[in-house]
């Protein structure tokens, strides 16, 4: 039995940790909006983002929480 292993199954390598932060482009892809829309959102006080040098990043958990807050009280 010669099983083919993927990287994530290789016991010598740890599983890749989830990314802690996204670039504005990545956040746009996740949200299904344009990059300029994410930059507009980043100017809102309730939208999570932080600076690392000259870069702005969006924390993944903060983005999830922001989306949850946006959908509270909205019925499908």
C-alpha positions as CSV (number, residue, x, y, z in Angstrom):
1,X,0.0,0.0,0.0
2,X,1.7,3.1,-1.2
3,X,-0.4,6.0,0.1
4,X,0.1,9.4,-1.3
5,X,0.4,12.0,1.4
6,X,-0.3,15.7,1.1
7,X,1.8,18.3,3.0
8,X,-0.9,18.7,5.7
9,X,-0.8,15.0,6.4
10,X,2.9,14.7,6.7
11,X,3.6,14.2,10.5
12,X,7.0,15.9,10.2
13,X,5.4,19.1,9.3
14,X,2.9,21.0,11.5
15,X,-0.4,22.1,10.1
16,X,-0.3,25.6,8.7
17,X,-1.8,28.0,11.2
18,X,-4.7,30.1,10.0
19,X,-3.6,33.5,8.9
20,X,-4.1,36.1,11.6
21,X,-4.5,39.0,9.3
22,X,-5.4,39.7,5.7
23,X,-4.3,42.3,3.2
24,X,-7.0,44.7,1.9
25,X,-7.1,42.7,-1.4
26,X,-7.5,39.4,0.5
27,X,-10.3,40.9,2.6
28,X,-12.0,42.1,-0.5
29,X,-11.9,38.6,-2.0
30,X,-13.3,37.1,1.2
31,X,-16.1,39.7,1.5
32,X,-16.9,39.6,-2.2
33,X,-16.3,43.3,-2.7
34,X,-13.8,45.5,-4.5
35,X,-10.5,46.5,-3.0
36,X,-11.5,50.2,-3.0
37,X,-14.6,49.3,-1.0
38,X,-12.4,47.7,1.7
39,X,-10.3,50.9,1.8
40,X,-13.5,52.8,2.3
41,X,-14.5,50.5,5.1
42,X,-11.1,50.9,6.7
43,X,-11.9,54.5,7.4
44,X,-14.9,53.5,9.5
45,X,-14.4,53.4,13.2
46,X,-16.2,50.0,13.5
47,X,-14.1,48.3,10.8
48,X,-11.1,46.4,12.2
49,X,-7.7,47.2,10.7
50,X,-4.3,48.0,12.0
51,X,-1.0,49.3,10.7
52,X,2.3,47.4,10.4
53,X,4.7,50.0,9.2
54,X,3.1,51.5,6.1
55,X,0.8,48.5,5.5
56,X,-2.8,48.2,6.7
57,X,-4.0,44.7,7.6
58,X,-7.4,43.4,8.7
59,X,-7.4,40.8,11.5
60,X,-9.3,37.7,10.5
61,X,-11.1,37.3,13.8
62,X,-12.0,41.0,13.8
63,X,-13.4,40.7,10.3
64,X,-15.5,37.7,11.3
65,X,-16.9,39.7,14.3
66,X,-17.5,42.7,12.1
67,X,-19.5,40.6,9.6
68,X,-21.5,39.0,12.5
69,X,-22.3,42.5,13.8
70,X,-23.4,43.7,10.4
71,X,-25.8,40.8,10.1
72,X,-27.4,41.1,13.5
73,X,-31.1,41.9,13.2
74,X,-31.1,41.2,9.5
75,X,-33.5,38.5,8.5
76,X,-33.0,36.3,5.5
